[in-house]
Amino acid sequence: MPRVKFEFQCPVSGGGCGKFFDFILNTSLNGGYRIHCPNCGHVHYRTVKGGVITEDRFTNTPNKDSIFLYEDILPMKSSCRDFSKEDVKDHSHSCEGFIHRLWKEFHSA
């Protein structure tokens, strides 16, 4: 069962808070997913087809063509942050990221 980690931003324009958060998604199952922002509770509706998150969206309104809701995802509050992981820079201002820098510091001794 391939579970993949994704990063989302809760959009301010869509009624969200603008924070970034991580969640894990089972991409082997096609269907609809509701991903709840751990900071403000805003719901992100996503559809997975063939192991890829598509641009298709779904809602709670049932109809004959509705997509099967596979999972409600409630990420941990600790995954919230004000910036994207890609924006985290190390001391040399390269885009290697904070975790990679910590790993290098830990293993350089």
C-alpha positions as CSV (number, residue, x, y, z in Angstrom):
1,M,0.0,0.0,0.0
2,P,2.0,3.1,-1.2
3,R,1.5,5.9,1.2
4,V,3.0,9.2,0.1
5,K,3.7,12.4,2.1
6,F,2.3,15.6,0.6
7,E,2.5,19.2,1.6
8,F,-0.6,21.5,1.3
9,Q,-1.2,25.1,1.9
10,C,-4.6,26.1,3.2
11,P,-5.6,29.0,0.9
12,V,-6.7,32.2,2.5
13,S,-8.8,33.0,-0.5
14,G,-10.9,29.8,0.0
15,G,-11.7,30.6,3.6
16,G,-8.6,28.9,5.0
17,C,-5.8,30.2,7.2
18,G,-2.8,30.2,4.8
19,K,-0.7,27.7,6.8
20,F,1.2,24.8,5.3
21,F,0.8,21.3,6.6
22,D,1.9,17.7,5.8
23,F,-0.3,14.6,5.5
24,I,0.1,11.1,4.2
25,L,-2.2,9.8,1.4
26,N,-2.7,6.3,0.2
27,T,-2.3,6.7,-3.5
28,S,-3.1,3.1,-4.4
29,L,-6.8,3.6,-3.8
30,N,-8.8,5.6,-6.4
31,G,-11.5,7.8,-4.9
32,G,-12.3,11.0,-3.0
33,Y,-10.4,12.2,0.0
34,R,-11.3,15.0,2.5
35,I,-8.2,16.5,4.0
36,H,-8.8,18.7,7.0
37,C,-6.5,21.6,7.8
38,P,-5.2,20.9,11.3
39,N,-5.0,24.6,12.1
40,C,-8.4,26.0,11.0
41,G,-10.4,22.9,10.1
42,H,-10.9,24.0,6.4
43,V,-11.7,20.9,4.3
44,H,-9.8,20.3,1.1
45,Y,-11.5,17.9,-1.3
46,R,-9.2,15.9,-3.5
47,T,-9.6,13.0,-6.0
48,V,-7.0,10.3,-6.6
49,K,-7.0,8.4,-9.9
50,G,-4.2,6.0,-11.0
51,G,-2.0,7.0,-8.0
52,V,-2.1,10.8,-8.8
53,I,-4.0,13.6,-7.2
54,T,-6.1,15.0,-10.0
55,E,-7.7,18.4,-10.5
56,D,-11.1,16.9,-10.1
57,R,-12.9,17.9,-6.9
58,F,-16.0,16.5,-5.2
59,T,-18.4,17.6,-2.5
60,N,-20.6,16.1,0.1
61,T,-23.6,16.4,-2.3
62,P,-24.6,12.9,-3.4
63,N,-25.5,12.3,-7.0
64,K,-25.4,9.3,-9.3
65,D,-21.9,10.3,-10.6
66,S,-20.5,11.1,-7.2
67,I,-17.0,9.9,-6.4
68,F,-16.6,7.4,-3.6
69,L,-15.3,9.0,-0.4
70,Y,-12.4,6.8,0.6
71,E,-10.9,8.5,3.6
72,D,-11.1,11.5,5.9
73,I,-7.6,12.7,6.6
74,L,-7.0,14.6,9.9
75,P,-3.3,15.6,9.9
76,M,-1.5,16.3,13.2
77,K,-1.6,19.9,14.5
78,S,2.2,19.7,14.9
79,S,2.5,19.5,11.0
80,C,1.3,23.2,10.7
81,R,3.8,25.9,9.9
82,D,3.8,29.4,8.4
83,F,6.2,28.6,5.5
84,S,6.7,25.9,2.8
85,K,9.4,23.3,3.3
86,E,10.9,24.5,0.1
87,D,11.4,28.0,1.5
88,V,13.5,26.8,4.4
89,K,17.2,27.7,3.8
90,D,20.3,26.5,5.5
91,H,23.2,28.7,6.6
92,S,24.6,28.8,3.1
93,H,21.3,30.1,1.7
94,S,20.9,27.1,-0.6
95,C,17.5,25.4,-0.9
96,E,18.7,22.1,0.7
97,G,16.3,22.6,3.6
98,F,16.3,22.6,7.3
99,I,16.1,18.8,7.9
100,H,18.8,18.1,5.4
101,R,21.1,20.6,7.2
102,L,20.4,19.0,10.5
103,W,21.2,15.6,9.0
104,K,24.5,16.9,7.7
105,E,25.4,18.5,11.0
106,F,24.6,15.3,12.9
107,H,26.7,13.1,10.6
108,S,29.6,15.4,10.1
109,A,31.1,14.8,13.6
